[in-house]
Amino acid sequence: MSNIYCRGVRGATTVEENSSEAILRGTRELLALIMHLNDIHTEDIASAIFTTTVDLNAEFPALAARQLGWGNVALICGHEMDVPNSLKKCIRVLIHWNTTKKADEIQHVFIKGASKLRPDKKDLPPVNWDELQNWINSNIDPKVRSFR
């Protein structure tokens, strides 16, 4: 039997505006891509930490995870440090994932403007973005609307 480890999976994206829909759409896309590329199943996720730059406060990015069925996953949100001249309108996530994969087998995902945070991680395997969006649309729970 293979050993199970708790691994960290990182990802980040940027959004165009500080709106609830932009934050949720960008976060769902990021999470779906991370799950797809790493073959992550929700029941194997221990927890996730979401951060946004201080210019994003219209919505909790963790709501996007709840909308994708992460009902039993421990989630928390916070703001990144406001470092001068740093990337703006950025959403980051650190997922704690129970897996048999080795650390060097994990695909960290940095997309859109966030790809400049980790240029060494910007080359992703080919992604069918339409298929990914269809998966997101078919997995959104319409009853999960707000944390407020």
C-alpha positions as a Markdown table, in Angstrom:
| # | Residue | x | y | z |
|---|---|---|---|---|
| 1 | Met | 0.0 | 0.0 | 0.0 |
| 2 | Ser | 1.2 | 3.5 | -0.9 |
| 3 | Asn | 1.8 | 6.1 | 1.8 |
| 4 | Ile | -0.6 | 9.0 | 1.9 |
| 5 | Tyr | 0.9 | 12.4 | 2.4 |
| 6 | Cys | -0.7 | 15.8 | 3.0 |
| 7 | Arg | 0.7 | 17.9 | 0.1 |
| 8 | Gly | 0.3 | 21.6 | -0.6 |
| 9 | Val | -1.0 | 22.6 | -4.1 |
| 10 | Arg | -0.6 | 26.2 | -5.0 |
| 11 | Gly | -2.4 | 28.3 | -7.5 |
| 12 | Ala | -3.1 | 31.9 | -8.5 |
| 13 | Thr | -5.0 | 33.9 | -11.0 |
| 14 | Thr | -6.0 | 37.5 | -11.7 |
| 15 | Val | -9.4 | 39.0 | -12.3 |
| 16 | Glu | -10.4 | 42.1 | -14.3 |
| 17 | Glu | -12.5 | 43.8 | -11.7 |
| 18 | Asn | -13.5 | 43.8 | -8.0 |
| 19 | Ser | -16.9 | 42.3 | -8.4 |
| 20 | Ser | -18.5 | 39.2 | -6.8 |
| 21 | Glu | -19.0 | 37.5 | -10.2 |
| 22 | Ala | -15.4 | 38.2 | -11.3 |
| 23 | Ile | -13.9 | 36.8 | -8.1 |
| 24 | Leu | -16.2 | 33.7 | -8.2 |
| 25 | Arg | -15.7 | 33.0 | -11.9 |
| 26 | Gly | -11.9 | 33.4 | -11.6 |
| 27 | Thr | -11.7 | 31.3 | -8.5 |
| 28 | Arg | -13.9 | 28.5 | -9.9 |
| 29 | Glu | -11.7 | 28.4 | -13.0 |
| 30 | Leu | -8.5 | 28.2 | -11.0 |
| 31 | Leu | -9.9 | 25.5 | -8.7 |
| 32 | Ala | -11.3 | 23.4 | -11.6 |
| 33 | Leu | -8.0 | 23.6 | -13.4 |
| 34 | Ile | -6.0 | 22.6 | -10.3 |
| 35 | Met | -8.4 | 19.7 | -9.7 |
| 36 | His | -8.3 | 18.6 | -13.3 |
| 37 | Leu | -4.5 | 18.7 | -13.8 |
| 38 | Asn | -3.8 | 16.9 | -10.5 |
| 39 | Asp | -6.8 | 14.5 | -10.5 |
| 40 | Ile | -7.9 | 15.9 | -7.1 |
| 41 | His | -11.2 | 14.6 | -5.7 |
| 42 | Thr | -13.0 | 16.8 | -3.2 |
| 43 | Glu | -13.1 | 14.1 | -0.5 |
| 44 | Asp | -9.3 | 14.1 | -0.5 |
| 45 | Ile | -8.9 | 17.8 | 0.2 |
| 46 | Ala | -8.2 | 18.6 | 3.9 |
| 47 | Ser | -8.3 | 22.4 | 3.7 |
| 48 | Ala | -7.7 | 25.4 | 1.6 |
| 49 | Ile | -6.4 | 28.9 | 2.3 |
| 50 | Phe | -7.5 | 31.7 | -0.1 |
| 51 | Thr | -6.0 | 35.1 | -0.2 |
| 52 | Thr | -6.7 | 38.1 | -2.3 |
| 53 | Thr | -4.8 | 41.3 | -2.9 |
| 54 | Val | -6.3 | 44.2 | -0.9 |
| 55 | Asp | -8.0 | 45.6 | -4.0 |
| 56 | Leu | -10.3 | 42.5 | -4.1 |
| 57 | Asn | -13.0 | 42.6 | -1.4 |
| 58 | Ala | -16.3 | 42.2 | -3.2 |
| 59 | Glu | -16.6 | 38.4 | -2.4 |
| 60 | Phe | -15.0 | 35.6 | -0.4 |
| 61 | Pro | -13.1 | 33.4 | -2.9 |
| 62 | Ala | -13.9 | 30.4 | -0.7 |
| 63 | Leu | -17.5 | 30.7 | -1.8 |
| 64 | Ala | -16.5 | 29.5 | -5.2 |
| 65 | Ala | -15.1 | 26.3 | -3.6 |
| 66 | Arg | -18.4 | 25.8 | -1.7 |
| 67 | Gln | -20.3 | 26.3 | -5.0 |
| 68 | Leu | -18.1 | 23.4 | -6.5 |
| 69 | Gly | -19.1 | 21.1 | -3.7 |
| 70 | Trp | -16.4 | 21.6 | -1.1 |
| 71 | Gly | -19.0 | 21.5 | 1.7 |
| 72 | Asn | -16.9 | 19.5 | 4.1 |
| 73 | Val | -13.5 | 21.2 | 3.4 |
| 74 | Ala | -12.1 | 23.6 | 6.0 |
| 75 | Leu | -11.7 | 27.0 | 4.2 |
| 76 | Ile | -10.4 | 30.4 | 5.2 |
| 77 | Cys | -9.9 | 33.7 | 3.4 |
| 78 | Gly | -7.5 | 36.5 | 4.0 |
| 79 | His | -5.6 | 39.3 | 2.3 |
| 80 | Glu | -2.1 | 39.2 | 1.0 |
| 81 | Met | 0.5 | 41.6 | 2.3 |
| 82 | Asp | 0.2 | 45.0 | 0.5 |
| 83 | Val | 3.7 | 45.1 | -0.9 |
| 84 | Pro | 4.5 | 48.2 | -3.0 |
| 85 | Asn | 4.5 | 47.5 | -6.8 |
| 86 | Ser | 3.1 | 43.9 | -6.4 |
| 87 | Leu | 0.6 | 42.2 | -8.6 |
| 88 | Lys | -2.9 | 43.6 | -8.3 |
| 89 | Lys | -6.4 | 41.9 | -8.5 |
| 90 | Cys | -4.8 | 38.5 | -7.6 |
| 91 | Ile | -6.4 | 35.5 | -6.0 |
| 92 | Arg | -4.2 | 32.9 | -4.5 |
| 93 | Val | -4.9 | 29.5 | -3.0 |
| 94 | Leu | -3.0 | 26.9 | -1.0 |
| 95 | Ile | -4.8 | 23.5 | -1.0 |
| 96 | His | -3.9 | 20.8 | 1.5 |
| 97 | Trp | -4.4 | 17.6 | -0.3 |
| 98 | Asn | -4.2 | 14.0 | 1.0 |
| 99 | Thr | -2.5 | 12.0 | -1.8 |
| 100 | Thr | 0.0 | 9.3 | -2.7 |
| 101 | Lys | 1.7 | 11.6 | -5.2 |
| 102 | Lys | 5.2 | 12.8 | -4.6 |
| 103 | Ala | 5.8 | 16.5 | -4.3 |
| 104 | Asp | 7.5 | 16.7 | -7.7 |
| 105 | Glu | 4.4 | 15.2 | -9.3 |
| 106 | Ile | 2.1 | 18.0 | -8.3 |
| 107 | Gln | 1.1 | 20.5 | -10.9 |
| 108 | His | 0.9 | 24.0 | -9.4 |
| 109 | Val | -1.3 | 26.4 | -11.5 |
| 110 | Phe | -0.5 | 30.1 | -12.1 |
| 111 | Ile | -2.7 | 31.6 | -14.8 |
| 112 | Lys | -3.5 | 34.9 | -16.4 |
| 113 | Gly | -1.5 | 37.8 | -14.9 |
| 114 | Ala | -0.5 | 35.5 | -12.0 |
| 115 | Ser | 1.7 | 33.5 | -14.3 |
| 116 | Lys | 4.5 | 36.1 | -13.7 |
| 117 | Leu | 4.5 | 35.1 | -10.0 |
| 118 | Arg | 6.0 | 31.8 | -11.0 |
| 119 | Pro | 7.4 | 31.9 | -14.5 |
| 120 | Asp | 8.8 | 28.4 | -13.9 |
| 121 | Lys | 5.2 | 27.1 | -13.6 |
| 122 | Lys | 3.5 | 29.0 | -16.5 |
| 123 | Asp | 3.7 | 26.2 | -19.0 |
| 124 | Leu | 0.7 | 24.0 | -18.4 |
| 125 | Pro | -0.3 | 20.9 | -20.2 |
| 126 | Pro | -2.8 | 21.5 | -22.9 |
| 127 | Val | -6.2 | 22.5 | -21.5 |
| 128 | Asn | -9.6 | 22.3 | -23.2 |
| 129 | Trp | -11.0 | 25.5 | -21.7 |
| 130 | Asp | -14.5 | 24.9 | -23.1 |
| 131 | Glu | -14.6 | 21.4 | -21.5 |
| 132 | Leu | -13.3 | 22.9 | -18.2 |
| 133 | Gln | -16.1 | 25.6 | -18.3 |
| 134 | Asn | -18.7 | 22.9 | -19.0 |
| 135 | Trp | -17.4 | 20.9 | -16.0 |
| 136 | Ile | -17.7 | 24.0 | -13.8 |
| 137 | Asn | -21.2 | 24.8 | -15.0 |
| 138 | Ser | -22.4 | 21.3 | -14.4 |
| 139 | Asn | -20.9 | 21.2 | -10.8 |
| 140 | Ile | -22.0 | 24.6 | -9.5 |
| 141 | Asp | -24.5 | 24.2 | -6.6 |
| 142 | Pro | -27.1 | 27.0 | -7.2 |
| 143 | Lys | -28.2 | 26.8 | -3.6 |
| 144 | Val | -24.8 | 28.1 | -2.4 |
| 145 | Arg | -25.1 | 31.8 | -3.0 |
| 146 | Ser | -23.4 | 33.6 | -0.1 |
| 147 | Phe | -21.5 | 33.5 | 3.2 |
| 148 | Arg | -23.2 | 36.7 | 4.3 |
